[in-house]
Amino acid sequence: MKAAKFVFLYMGLLFGLLNHSRAQIYPKELSFYPEILKTHGLEAYPADDPFVYLQYLRPESMVNSHKWQRLIKILDKKFKKERGTDFLRYIFFKTQEMVLQDYMVYASFSETLAEGKYDCVTGSAVYGLLLKRYGFPFDIIETDNHVFVIVSRDEKHDIIFESTWKIDGFIHAAHEAEHFFSQFTATSSVSSNAESTLHLGNLSPAHSKNSTFRTIGFKELNGLQFYNDAIKKFEGRAYKEAYFQMKMAATWYPSERILRLQALLKQLNEEHQSHKVISTIPDSAAP
């Protein structure tokens, strides 16, 4: 009997571990998404492909974008001839021309693919996917209220992909890169734990008290996409939906910024359910 209990407990633990592993890709709230992929012609993509899970914010709008496929075809052809800085420049501007067409705060990755609407989060996601495809080492950088991409060059200084600057966003000159970085370097006067809760995506990068400057991956970037959507829903007074989206953000990226605002939204949502008036997020957490 004890042996049977042990086997039962072991199987339960194993099942829990498997579920935990799966949750790293599919949070329980998204467990139905693999079936949705078939509806949108994306079943050929593996579940852990960022191209897929970056579209989970708008599952009803998931697309295998014709714009994206055309861009890939053009870049693949170009890649056979050029592979250095000239090709990186070509990636930046051709992508601006074909995919990143209209800046819009709170844009979703699905909207970026389908309609060309983007912000710094989805724009950086697009460039990250392309740089990964062509084998360029890169970092996605999160700051208090902005996201951008740094491309590492072995023999030269780094190149910055600033998606929200259509004309000047390919920052190659050393002095220009240094000036750009100076606007985001975390200041010693601000605690690294005091992260801003501004939405990410401002066109103007300067932040006098920036406290965040870290490298993140695609899953964290997806968390920031849900985070932005939660702020958008709160501004629209959809408090329950805002709290749900912030919980999703925390599932993908449990940063202090997100967890703190999740707790705040939970409190405000409970107050709203109790028929108390919510006017705005306190100043310390204002988007």
C-alpha positions, 0 to 999 in steps of 0.5 A, spaced: 500 500 500 505 504 501 509 503 495 502 504 491 502 511 495 509 512 493 508 511 485 501 515 486 505 521 489 511 520 484 506 520 478 503 527 481 510 530 482 512 528 475 505 531 472 506 537 476 513 538 473 511 537 466 505 542 467 510 547 469 515 546 463 509 546 459 507 553 462 513 556 460 511 556 453 503 556 455 501 559 461 494 555 463 490 561 461 493 560 454 493 552 454 488 552 448 492 556 443 495 550 440 488 549 437 488 556 435 494 556 431 491 551 426 485 556 425 490 561 423 495 557 418 500 557 424 500 550 425 507 549 422 511 553 427 513 550 433 510 552 440 516 555 442 517 560 436 517 567 438 513 569 432 507 565 434 507 566 442 508 574 441 501 574 437 498 571 443 496 578 446 491 578 440 489 570 438 483 572 434 488 576 430 494 571 429 496 571 422 502 568 417 503 575 414 504 576 407 508 582 408 512 578 413 513 573 408 515 578 402 520 581 407 523 574 409 524 572 401 527 579 399 532 579 405 534 571 404 536 573 397 540 579 399 543 575 404 546 571 399 550 577 397 551 581 403 552 579 410 556 585 414 554 592 416 551 594 409 546 588 410 544 590 417 543 597 414 538 594 409 535 590 414 533 596 418 530 600 412 527 595 408 523 593 414 521 600 416 519 600 409 515 593 408 513 592 416 514 598 421 510 603 417 506 607 422 508 608 430 502 607 434 502 606 442 500 600 445 500 596 438 500 589 438 505 584 435 499 581 431 497 589 429 504 590 427 504 584 422 497 585 419 497 593 419 504 595 420 502 599 426 508 598 431 511 601 438 518 600 441 516 593 443 513 590 437 518 594 433 524 591 437 521 584 436 521 584 429 528 586 428 530 581 434 527 575 429 530 578 423 537 578 426 536 571 429 534 569 423 541 571 419 545 569 425 547 576 428 548 577 435 544 582 438 541 584 445 534 587 446 534 592 451 529 594 456 529 601 460 524 604 464 520 606 458 523 604 452 526 598 448 531 598 443 536 593 440 543 593 440 547 589 434 554 586 436 560 587 431 566 583 433 571 588 429 567 594 430 563 598 435 555 596 436 550 598 432 543 600 435 536 599 432 532 604 434 525 602 431 521 608 432 526 613 429 524 611 421 530 615 418 535 616 424 534 609 427 540 605 424 545 608 429 552 606 426 557 612 428 560 611 435 559 618 437 552 617 435 551 611 439 555 613 445 550 619 445 544 615 445 546 610 450 547 616 455 540 617 455 538 610 458 544 609 462 541 607 469 543 613 474 546 612 480 542 616 484 536 612 483 535 605 486 535 599 481 529 596 484 525 603 483 523 601 476 518 606 473 511 603 471 510 608 465 508 604 459 513 602 454 513 605 447 515 613 448 518 616 441 522 620 446 527 616 449 530 621 454 529 619 461 532 624 467 532 618 472 532 612 468 533 606 473 533 600 468 537 598 463 537 590 462 538 585 457 531 581 456 529 575 451 523 574 447 519 571 452 520 577 457 518 582 451 512 578 450 511 580 458 512 587 456 507 587 451 501 584 455 504 589 460 502 595 455 496 592 454 494 592 461 495 599 462 491 601 455 485 597 458 486 601 465 486 607 461 479 605 458 477 603 465 476 596 463 479 594 470 478 587 470 481 586 463 487 590 465 488 586 472 488 579 467 492 582 462 497 584 468 497 577 471 499 574 464 504 579 463 507 577 470 506 569 467 511 571 462 516 576 465 515 577 473 519 583 473 519 588 479 515 593 475 510 588 473 509 584 479 508 591 483 503 594 478 499 587 478 498 588 486 496 595 485 491 593 479 488 587 484 487 592 489 484 597 485 480 591 481 477 589 488 475 596 490 471 597 484 468 590 485 466 593 491 463 599 488 468 604 490 470 609 485 477 608 481 479 615 478 487 613 476 493 610 478 497 613 483 502 618 481 508 613 483 505 608 478 502 613 473 502 611 465 
